[in-house]
Amino acid sequence: QLRLVQSGGGLMHPGESLRLSCVAPEIDFSIYTTGWYRQVPGNERELVAQLTGAGKTLYGDSVKGRFTISADNAKHTMYLEMNDLKAEDTAVYYCHARGSWGQGTLVTVSS
């Protein structure tokens, strides 16, 4: 199990922006595919965004154009920039790399 430590999250209003971070000291982002997932109680964990080692990105349909995944190898950190948040973005968000998961962070979007 690799160490992935998340930060960020909290209570947001619709339309606001938020950035999640995931520190992963053992991950070389230029080699491995990493991703962000989210889960609502009672539902399966779903892919939000994915970043390959070559820099290619993939986004879930519901977040395209609003969320951006990125990584900084020098800081051993991956990010999820979330803009124009909506109530339906409310979930626990997890970072993922090489079979390991972050601890999860709750994002609640409510007016």
N, C-alpha and C positions, 0 to 999 in steps of 0.2 A: 504494500500500500504506500503510494507516494504521498507526500505532504502537499495539500492544496488548501490554502487558508484564504477564505473570502472576507471581504469587507464591503461596506456600503449597505444599501437597503433602507427601509423605513417607510414612513407614511408620506405619501405624495398626493398632490391634487392633479386632476386631469389636465393635460397639456404641459405639465412640468417635465423637467429632464432630470436624469439620475445616472450616475456612473457606478457600476459594480467593478470591484477589483478582485483578482485571485492571484495570490503569490504562490508560485510553484518553483521552488529552487532547483528541483531535480529535472525540470523539463527544458529541453532545447526547443524553443518554438519554431526554429528554422528547420526542424526535422519532423516533429510530430504534429499530427492533427489534434486540435483542441476544440472545445466547444462549451457552450452555455446551454443549459436545459432549464425547464421550469416545470413545476408540478402544483396542481391544485388538488386539495384533499378529495379523494374519491376518483381522481383521474390518473391516467398514466403520465409518467414523465415525458415531456415532449421536447424535441430539439428546437432551440431558439435561434442559435447561430453557430456556425462552424468555421474554423480557420485552419487551412492546411499549412504544412511547413513551407510550401511554395508561395503562400500568400493568397491563395484562392479562398473566397468566402461563399458561404451558403446560408440562407436565412429562411426561417419559417415564413409562410405566406402572411401570417397575421402581423409580422413585425417588419416586413420589407419596407425600406424607405424611412423607417423610424429608428431602428436599432443598428448599431455598428459594433462589430467585434474587432479587436486589435490586440496586439501583444508587443511587449518590449523585452527583448531578450536580456538586455543589460540590467534591467530591473527584475528579471525573472517573474514578470507579472503579465497577466492577460486582463483585458478589460471588456466590459459591455456597456457601451454608451447607449442610453435609452432616452429618446426624445418623444415629445407629444404623447406622453403616457396616457393610457386609457384604463378604465375600470377593469376591463378584461385582461389587463396585464398583471393583475393581482395574482401572486403565486409565490412559492418558494423557488428561488433561483439557485442552480448548482453549476459550478464549473466542473469540467471533466477533461482528463488527460490520461492517456495510457492506462485506461481501466480504473483509474482512481477518481474519487469525487471530492469536491469541497464539502464543507459542513452544511452548506445551504444558508441562504439569507432571504428573509421575508421582505417582499415588496408589496405594499398595499397602496392602491390608487383609489382614492375616494374623495368625493366633494363634501 
